[in-house]
Amino acid sequence: MSAKVRRLTRFGTVLAVAVVAAAASRPEAQISKNPILERVDRAVVGGGFEMPGYWVWCSSVAKGDDGLYHMFASRWPKRIPFHPGWMVASEVVHATSKNAEGPYQFRDVALPARGAQYWDGRSTHNPRIVRHKDKWILFYMGSTHPFDEIADGKTLTLDSPYATVGRSNKRVGVAVASSPFGPWKRMDAPALDTKPGTFYSFLTSNPAPLINEDGSAILVFKARAYRDRYPYQGDMTLGVAKAPRYDGPYTVVSPEPIFGLGRGGEMEDPFLWKDAAGYHLLAKDQRGTITGEFHGGLLAHSKDALHWEIDKAPKAYSRTVTWTDGKVEQMGQLERAFPLFENGVITHLFFAAMDGSGGFQNGTRSWSLVVRMKK
């Protein structure tokens, strides 16, 4: 090789190294990691909560002064279809475990059916448990319908009056107790109702509460707007409401949704928390357009709970899990993420899980699944 060629080769090498180094120094070129995803560990075989003869969904956990972990979840009989059975026959139940991972054992029905005349008289669902001082506060979705009890699944379809009325009556409620074993004081009216002409005119559900030290509260919630043709509901949106007391009533403080189609993306199953850096939101990517995975988890941040930005590395969890026995499995459904905080750190993620190829109609089993987080 001639001296000239050697000089050109050395120059090319130096130039290439310089270009790579310059690119790496640019913020947009740096590979950022999602702070939740990088800590996700393994799903616990035999952990969580399951009940023979029932569909189980929506787990939420808090540790009691008795040293037990108290889970609140939804269940409804498997003699009726999973979807839309939850809209018309779900009830919130209470289970306990000596450790966070379980398995949890059924203890009692926390929020049973109480009659069609009540706004939450036929279905309670979407529980989120919060401890505040000496109180246990249970946020949930309630619904009612005026029809007979469902004897079997033959009359329950998505286009049946049961489903249409049950869905349109979904509202956010709050129940309060001094013990996780109850008794629970339920309200005669929803904590967050619908309002005509708004993005939450058809329903409110999926409550994600945050209770401040003074007892006031912020609530991120799922909403749909009414439309005058079947199925009478618009696309999913998320809104924000506030209340001077955790038991409401709540006033919506965002005239427009904080998230939705054309507003950052359609998402569901929010979980809200706050730390020194601000507010954070974990949610399900409904269409997969934000994270790149259909129904993958996403992370967003805010300084005021009203104006949000998606994390630079948005994907916070995947529907594909690795079990403690080494098996890797893509869940048919993996929803309703609930982070368990202990001493300010997320130690576990709880999910509502379903087997099958995807879609509620293809599952044969649903349960509460728990995932360890790396230290």
C-alpha positions as CSV (number, residue, x, y, z in Angstrom):
1,M,0.0,0.0,0.0
2,S,1.4,3.4,-1.0
3,A,2.0,6.2,1.6
4,K,-0.8,8.2,0.0
5,V,-3.3,5.4,0.3
6,R,-2.3,4.8,3.9
7,R,-2.8,8.4,4.8
8,L,-6.3,8.4,3.1
9,T,-7.2,5.2,4.9
10,R,-6.2,6.7,8.3
11,F,-8.2,9.9,7.5
12,G,-11.2,7.9,6.6
13,T,-11.0,5.9,9.8
14,V,-10.7,9.0,11.9
15,L,-13.5,10.7,10.1
16,A,-15.8,7.7,10.6
17,V,-15.0,7.5,14.3
18,A,-15.7,11.3,14.6
19,V,-19.0,11.0,12.8
20,V,-20.1,8.1,15.0
21,A,-19.1,9.9,18.2
22,A,-20.9,13.1,17.1
23,A,-24.0,11.1,16.3
24,A,-23.9,9.4,19.7
25,S,-23.6,12.8,21.4
26,R,-26.8,14.0,20.0
27,P,-29.8,13.4,22.4
28,E,-32.0,12.1,19.6
29,A,-29.4,9.4,18.8
30,Q,-29.0,8.2,22.3
31,I,-30.8,4.9,23.1
32,S,-33.1,5.7,26.0
33,K,-34.6,3.0,28.2
34,N,-38.0,3.0,29.7
35,P,-37.6,3.0,33.5
36,I,-40.4,0.5,34.0
37,L,-39.5,-1.9,31.1
38,E,-35.9,-2.2,32.1
39,R,-37.0,-3.4,35.6
40,V,-39.6,-5.9,34.5
41,D,-38.5,-9.4,35.6
42,R,-40.4,-12.7,35.6
43,A,-44.1,-13.6,36.0
44,V,-44.6,-15.8,39.1
45,V,-45.8,-19.4,38.4
46,G,-48.6,-20.1,40.8
47,G,-48.8,-16.5,42.0
48,G,-51.7,-14.0,41.8
49,F,-55.3,-14.9,42.2
50,E,-57.7,-17.3,40.4
51,M,-61.1,-18.7,41.2
52,P,-62.6,-21.9,39.7
53,G,-65.9,-21.3,38.0
54,Y,-65.3,-17.5,37.7
55,W,-63.7,-15.1,35.3
56,V,-61.2,-12.9,37.4
57,W,-60.0,-9.5,36.3
58,C,-58.8,-6.1,37.6
59,S,-56.5,-6.8,40.6
60,S,-55.4,-4.0,43.0
61,V,-53.3,-4.6,46.1
62,A,-52.4,-2.8,49.4
63,K,-50.6,-4.1,52.5
64,G,-52.5,-4.0,55.7
65,D,-51.5,-3.3,59.3
66,D,-52.1,-7.0,59.9
67,G,-49.1,-7.8,57.7
68,L,-51.3,-9.3,55.0
69,Y,-51.5,-8.2,51.4
70,H,-55.1,-7.4,50.5
71,M,-56.2,-7.8,46.9
72,F,-59.4,-6.4,45.4
73,A,-60.4,-7.9,42.1
74,S,-63.4,-8.4,39.9
75,R,-65.2,-11.7,39.3
76,W,-68.3,-13.0,37.5
77,P,-69.5,-16.5,36.7
78,K,-68.1,-18.4,33.8
79,R,-71.6,-19.7,32.8
80,I,-71.9,-16.3,31.0
81,P,-69.5,-14.9,28.4
82,F,-66.5,-13.0,29.6
83,H,-67.5,-10.1,27.4
84,P,-70.0,-8.5,28.0
85,G,-70.6,-10.5,31.2
86,W,-68.5,-8.0,33.3
87,M,-70.8,-5.2,32.4
88,V,-73.9,-6.8,33.9
89,A,-72.8,-9.4,36.5
90,S,-69.3,-8.5,37.9
91,E,-68.7,-8.0,41.6
92,V,-65.6,-6.8,43.5
93,V,-64.1,-9.4,45.8
94,H,-61.4,-9.4,48.5
95,A,-58.5,-11.9,48.8
96,T,-55.4,-12.0,50.9
97,S,-51.9,-13.4,51.0
98,K,-49.0,-13.4,53.4
99,N,-46.7,-12.2,50.7
100,A,-47.1,-9.9,47.7
101,E,-46.8,-12.6,45.1
102,G,-49.5,-14.9,46.4
103,P,-51.3,-17.1,45.7
104,Y,-54.2,-15.0,47.1
105,Q,-57.1,-16.7,48.9
106,F,-60.6,-15.5,48.5
107,R,-62.0,-13.9,51.7
108,D,-65.3,-12.1,50.9
109,V,-67.4,-10.2,48.4
110,A,-66.6,-6.5,49.1
111,L,-69.1,-4.9,46.7
112,P,-71.9,-7.3,45.8
113,A,-75.0,-6.7,43.7
114,R,-77.5,-4.6,45.7
115,G,-80.5,-4.2,43.4
116,A,-81.3,-2.6,40.0
117,Q,-82.6,0.7,41.6
118,Y,-79.0,1.6,42.7
119,W,-76.7,3.2,40.1
120,D,-74.1,0.4,40.9
121,G,-76.7,-2.2,41.7
122,R,-75.9,-4.9,39.1
123,S,-72.2,-4.7,38.4
124,T,-69.1,-3.5,40.3
125,H,-65.8,-3.6,38.4
126,N,-62.4,-1.9,37.9
127,P,-61.4,-1.8,41.6
128,R,-58.5,0.5,42.7
129,I,-57.7,0.3,46.4
130,V,-56.0,3.2,48.2
131,R,-55.0,3.6,51.8
132,H,-55.3,7.1,53.3
133,K,-54.6,7.5,57.0
134,D,-57.0,5.2,58.8
135,K,-59.3,4.6,55.8
136,W,-59.4,2.1,53.0
137,I,-60.8,3.8,49.9
138,L,-62.1,1.6,47.0
139,F,-62.6,3.3,43.7
140,Y,-64.5,1.3,41.1
141,M,-66.9,1.3,38.2
142,G,-70.5,0.6,38.9
143,S,-73.5,-0.1,36.5
144,T,-77.1,-1.2,36.6
145,H,-79.8,-2.5,34.3
146,P,-83.6,-3.1,34.8
147,F,-83.7,-6.6,33.3
148,D,-84.0,-10.1,34.9
149,E,-81.0,-11.8,36.3
150,I,-79.1,-13.7,33.6
151,A,-79.7,-17.4,34.0
152,D,-77.2,-18.4,31.3
153,G,-75.1,-16.9,28.5
154,K,-77.7,-17.5,25.7
155,T,-79.3,-14.1,26.0
156,L,-76.1,-12.2,26.6
157,T,-74.5,-10.8,23.5
158,L,-72.7,-7.6,22.6
159,D,-75.8,-6.3,20.8
160,S,-78.3,-7.3,23.5
161,P,-80.1,-4.7,25.6
162,Y,-78.2,-6.1,28.6
163,A,-74.9,-5.0,27.1
164,T,-76.1,-1.7,25.6
165,V,-77.8,-0.5,28.8
166,G,-75.1,-1.9,31.1
167,R,-72.4,-0.2,29.2
168,S,-74.2,3.2,29.0
169,N,-74.8,3.1,32.8
170,K,-71.1,2.8,33.7
171,R,-70.0,5.4,36.3
172,V,-67.1,5.9,38.6
173,G,-67.8,5.3,42.3
174,V,-66.1,5.4,45.7
175,A,-66.6,3.1,48.7
176,V,-65.0,3.7,52.1
177,A,-64.2,1.4,55.1
178,S,-62.0,1.4,58.2
179,S,-60.9,-2.2,57.4
180,P,-60.1,-4.1,54.3
181,F,-62.7,-6.6,55.5
182,G,-65.4,-3.8,55.5
183,P,-68.1,-3.0,56.0
184,W,-68.0,-0.7,52.9
185,K,-69.9,2.5,52.8
186,R,-71.3,2.9,49.3
187,M,-72.7,6.1,48.0
188,D,-76.2,6.7,46.6
189,A,-74.7,8.5,43.6
190,P,-71.6,8.1,41.4
191,A,-68.5,10.1,42.4
192,L,-68.1,11.0,38.7
193,D,-71.2,11.2,36.6
194,T,-71.6,11.8,32.8
195,K,-72.4,15.2,31.3
196,P,-74.2,15.9,28.0
197,G,-72.2,17.5,25.2
198,T,-68.8,16.4,26.6
199,F,-66.2,13.8,25.9
200,Y,-67.6,11.9,28.9
201,S,-71.3,12.1,28.0
202,F,-71.8,8.3,27.5
203,L,-69.8,6.7,30.4
204,T,-67.1,7.1,33.0
205,S,-65.0,4.2,34.1
206,N,-61.5,2.8,34.8
207,P,-60.6,5.1,37.7
208,A,-57.0,5.9,38.4
209,P,-57.0,7.9,41.7
210,L,-54.3,9.8,43.6
211,I,-55.1,11.0,47.1
212,N,-53.2,14.0,48.4
213,E,-52.1,14.3,52.1
214,D,-54.9,16.7,52.8
215,G,-57.5,14.3,51.5
216,S,-58.2,16.0,48.2
217,A,-57.8,13.9,45.1
218,I,-57.0,13.7,41.4
219,L,-58.6,11.2,39.2
220,V,-57.7,10.1,35.7
221,F,-60.6,8.2,34.1
222,K,-61.7,6.6,30.9
223,A,-64.5,8.2,29.1
224,R,-66.6,7.8,25.9
225,A,-68.9,10.4,24.3
226,Y,-72.4,9.6,23.2
227,R,-73.3,9.3,19.6
228,D,-76.8,8.8,18.1
229,R,-76.2,5.5,16.3
230,Y,-75.3,2.0,17.4
231,P,-73.2,1.2,19.4
232,Y,-73.9,4.8,20.7
233,Q,-70.4,5.3,22.0
234,G,-67.4,7.2,20.7
235,D,-63.7,6.2,20.9
236,M,-61.9,5.8,24.2
237,T,-60.5,8.9,25.8
238,L,-58.8,9.8,29.1
239,G,-59.8,12.8,31.2
240,V,-58.9,14.3,34.6
241,A,-61.1,15.2,37.5
242,K,-60.5,16.6,40.9
243,A,-62.3,16.6,44.3
244,P,-61.8,18.4,47.6
245,R,-62.3,15.1,49.3
246,Y,-61.5,11.6,48.1
247,D,-65.1,10.5,48.2
248,G,-66.2,13.2,45.8
249,P,-68.1,14.5,44.1
250,Y,-65.5,15.0,41.3
251,T,-65.4,17.8,38.8
252,V,-63.8,17.3,35.4
253,V,-61.0,19.9,35.0
254,S,-60.0,19.0,31.5
255,P,-62.5,20.4,29.0
256,E,-60.9,18.2,26.4
257,P,-59.4,14.7,26.8
258,I,-55.8,14.5,27.9
259,F,-55.4,11.5,25.6
260,G,-57.4,10.0,22.7
261,L,-57.3,9.6,18.9
262,G,-55.6,12.8,17.6
263,R,-54.5,13.6,21.1
264,G,-51.5,11.4,21.7
265,G,-53.2,8.1,21.0
266,E,-56.0,5.9,22.2
267,M,-55.2,4.3,25.5
268,E,-57.0,2.5,28.4
269,D,-56.4,1.2,32.0
270,P,-54.6,4.2,33.4
271,F,-52.6,4.1,36.6
272,L,-51.5,7.4,38.1
273,W,-48.8,8.2,40.7
274,K,-46.6,11.1,41.7
275,D,-43.0,11.5,42.9
276,A,-40.4,14.3,43.1
277,A,-40.2,14.4,39.3
278,G,-44.0,15.0,38.8
279,Y,-46.9,12.9,37.8
280,H,-46.6,9.6,35.9
281,L,-49.2,7.5,34.0
282,L,-49.0,3.8,33.1
283,A,-51.6,2.7,30.5
284,K,-52.4,0.2,27.8
285,D,-51.7,1.2,24.2
286,Q,-55.1,0.3,22.7
287,R,-54.0,0.2,19.1
288,G,-50.3,-0.3,19.3
289,T,-49.5,2.9,17.6
290,I,-47.6,4.4,20.5
291,T,-45.4,1.5,21.7
292,G,-45.3,-0.6,18.5
293,E,-47.0,-3.5,20.3
294,F,-50.8,-4.0,20.2
295,H,-52.0,-3.7,23.8
296,G,-48.4,-3.1,25.1
297,G,-47.9,-0.8,28.1
298,L,-46.9,2.9,27.8
299,L,-45.5,5.5,30.2
300,A,-46.3,9.2,30.2
301,H,-45.2,12.1,32.4
302,S,-46.7,15.5,33.5
303,K,-45.9,18.4,35.8
304,D,-49.5,19.3,36.5
305,A,-51.6,16.1,35.6
306,L,-53.2,18.1,32.8
307,H,-50.5,18.4,30.2
308,W,-48.8,15.1,29.3
309,E,-45.8,13.9,27.3
310,I,-45.2,10.3,26.3
311,D,-41.9,8.9,27.5
312,K,-39.1,9.1,25.0
313,A,-38.9,5.3,25.2
314,P,-42.7,4.8,25.6
315,K,-43.0,1.0,25.9
316,A,-43.3,0.1,29.6
317,Y,-44.3,-3.6,29.4
318,S,-45.1,-6.3,26.8
319,R,-47.9,-8.9,26.5
320,T,-45.1,-11.5,26.2
321,V,-43.9,-12.6,29.6
322,T,-41.1,-14.8,30.9
323,W,-42.2,-17.1,33.7
324,T,-40.2,-18.1,36.8
325,D,-39.8,-21.6,35.3
326,G,-38.2,-20.1,32.1
327,K,-41.2,-20.4,29.8
328,V,-41.8,-17.5,27.5
329,E,-45.5,-16.9,26.6
330,Q,-47.5,-14.3,24.8
331,M,-50.7,-13.7,26.7
332,G,-54.0,-13.6,24.9
333,Q,-54.8,-10.5,27.0
334,L,-52.7,-8.6,29.5
335,E,-54.5,-5.5,30.8
336,R,-55.2,-3.4,33.9
337,A,-51.6,-3.0,35.0
338,F,-51.3,-2.2,38.7
339,P,-47.9,-1.3,40.2
340,L,-47.4,-2.2,43.8
341,F,-45.3,0.4,45.6
342,E,-43.4,-0.4,48.8
343,N,-41.3,2.3,50.4
344,G,-41.7,4.4,47.3
345,V,-40.5,1.7,44.9
346,I,-42.4,-0.5,42.5
347,T,-41.8,-4.1,43.6
348,H,-44.4,-5.9,41.5
349,L,-46.8,-5.4,38.6
350,F,-50.2,-7.0,38.7
351,F,-52.1,-7.7,35.6
352,A,-55.5,-9.0,34.5
353,A,-54.5,-12.0,32.2
354,M,-56.2,-14.3,29.8
355,D,-55.1,-17.3,27.8
356,G,-55.8,-18.0,24.2
357,S,-54.8,-16.4,20.9
358,G,-56.1,-12.9,21.7
359,G,-59.6,-11.5,22.0
360,F,-62.0,-12.1,24.9
361,Q,-64.0,-14.5,22.9
362,N,-61.0,-16.8,22.5
363,G,-60.0,-17.2,26.1
364,T,-60.9,-20.1,28.4
365,R,-59.2,-18.8,31.6
366,S,-58.6,-15.4,33.2
367,W,-56.8,-14.6,36.4
368,S,-54.6,-12.1,38.3
369,L,-51.0,-12.4,37.1
370,V,-48.1,-11.0,39.1
371,V,-44.7,-10.0,37.7
372,R,-41.6,-9.3,39.8
373,M,-39.6,-6.1,39.3
374,K,-35.8,-6.1,39.4
375,K,-34.2,-4.2,42.3
